[in-house]
Amino acid sequence: MKYLVFIFLATSVSASFTDDFYQILAKEDADKNIISSPLSLEIVMAMLYMGSNGNTAKELQAALKLPGEKKDVAKKYKDFFSNLHGREKVAILELANRIYVNDRMSLVPEFNKILADSFKAEAVPISVRNPTSAAATINSWVSGHTRNKITEIVTSGDINDGLSTILINAIYFKGEWKHQFNKANTKKNIFRTSSNQELQVDMMSLDTIYLNAKEFADLDAKVIELPYRNSSLSMQIFLPNRIDGLSKLESQIGGFDRSLRHQKVIVQIPKFKIEFKKELDKVLKKLGVQSVFGNDADLRGMVSGKTKVSQVFQKAFLEVNEEGAEAAAVTAVMVSTQSQCLGGCGPMTFIADHPFAFLIRDGKTIFFQGHFVKP
């Protein structure tokens, strides 16, 4: 039984899969700060799907909510990567794919062609006989495509004779706020992690400014959108009215696409940095992806011989400060052999001094998603 390793850094093309994945993640890590890239996971699993057959393919297709034919899946991702290329001006958004192959093995030619054409993924041989060198090669590529924010995704211990393939998707984003926070206005303030616990944070503030924002009574929460300069991307922040209201709010905002209102807002949000790593095998199994982890896995459309996925994990980074936000993510899969207001309305106050959720998105595509629960 040979091993396959899949590493991903990306954003989501399928809102439904994004919702399903993040709902589980948010519940399992409700007490931790989270930064994740649903797209990163989706792209890697989609590449895996293109090399799967039988029940393995059916499970992946159902979980990812993919079109019925593989040719339609290939076109979907080819269009996505084509539309993504070169569209940003000031914000930096880079997304890259690569395949590392045990130099003793070879990819199925048709699979190699589809990944190169639709996923823009280059196949590169590595020698499992020199684990240290192979790991260094992989980590160097990851580090380069995340601007050194993620410097290690595999170790030499992950490289062994059973390894057949590593599929990697890497995403990096850095954007300047359209309305930057004045550093002189950043002050120490209280962040309430619970009704009986308070911690100090560096709280950034924007005096009355026009933003897309709204308070939703049914969500018992406020939502604001902070746009990035010369970019179609933005960060949406979801702030429950109750200190302990985050879990309930996150269960209600999946696929959030409600209209916000351009209005005056007073904003206070903390500076924060999150680094997060999680094994995703159990999450994927809860989504119905089962057989690919077992001895009945059918990945013959990828490589010859009997293979299965042994591990899937994601490592991500996010830093939010006065200038803007910087984020990166890596996902790895190890495979084995929504009021009108007329006239005199005052500004909305949006003070994020307790746990909140956030998205970095472009329309329906969510590149990063997470929550901040404690400094």
Secondary structure, DSSP 8 states (H G I E B T S, - for coil): -EEEEEEE---BS-HHHHHHHHHHHHHHTTTS-EEE-HHHHHHHHHHHHHT--HHHHHHHHHHHT--SSHHHHHHHHHHHHHHHTT--SSSEEEEEEEEEEETT--B-HHHHHHHHHHS-EEEEEE-TTSHHHHHHHHHHHHHHHTTTS---S--GGG--TTEEEEEEEEEEEEEEBSS---GGG-EEEEEEEETTEEEEEEEEEEEEEEEEEEEETTTTEEEEEEEBTTSS-EEEEEEESSTT-HHHHHTT-TT-----EEEEEEEEEE-EEEEEEEE-HHHHHHTT--GGGSTT---TTTBSS-EEEEEEEEEEEEEE-SSEEEEEEEEEEEEE------SS---EEEE--S-EEEEEEETTEEEEEEEE---
